[in-house]
């Protein structure tokens, strides 16, 4: 049976050191690529509007994720408030952009993780965790000392700092990043960051280095990388470039979920290229491209 590597770090005394290193970044915040340098320990806030307090909107067993994360008992999902991206089409914009949520302590977060484990969830699925990762790792430390032993899923938009990711090595079991855009211009236009492609490609490469391709036992994922690509309408992206990057720089058996569920939400109703769903042809074209390129693990 799989044992998460953070339990080894706990035994070696390394997990406590990682908490310290990550928390020290909050004093002049460089947790994510925005590098705002605000003192979050003094309640200053930067681009993500997050202070030193964890804020969550909800938690519970979730059955809407990929089948390999859900099984019969669900993925133990925790939705964190705020985000390091500002996607104009965000379906969860009340949480990610409007701050809908409540402050909780690290101890409370640890007890939520243990509660999800007790309910039989297969993993702890951190949705939009980037801005709170020092506090989350601290909660994992508290939880691990009390018996937490589920794989940790890092469910993110793909805009991550390389330095911070390196501190998560052997703490995160499953990385589940989006790969949203094929160039920086689209990231600036639709997610409010000037360097999405450059940053996400480096981040995904580091994630793959840490955890490798997705590993399953009895059809349930316990370790590895699972990339999500949401197909956008009007062939906005050069998807060939996105898929070729994965094939050439990660591996041909990288698990990739090509998602068809785009619907206009939030500000995208006002944008001519984003104000409708994706057609069947647009979606199938991307799936076909993935197969032609040679990607062998398309979900
Ligand atoms: S986590 Fe927030 S405050 Fe820190 S660098 Fe990123 S956007 Fe800025």
Boltz pocket constraint, residues with backbone or C-beta under 6 A from the ligand:
constraints:
  - pocket:
      binder: B
      contacts: [[A, 29], [A, 30], [A, 31], [A, 32], [A, 33], [A, 34], [A, 35], [A, 36], [A, 37], [A, 38], [A, 45], [A, 46], [A, 47], [A, 48], [A, 49], [A, 50], [A, 83], [A, 84], [A, 130], [A, 131]]
      max_distance: 6.0
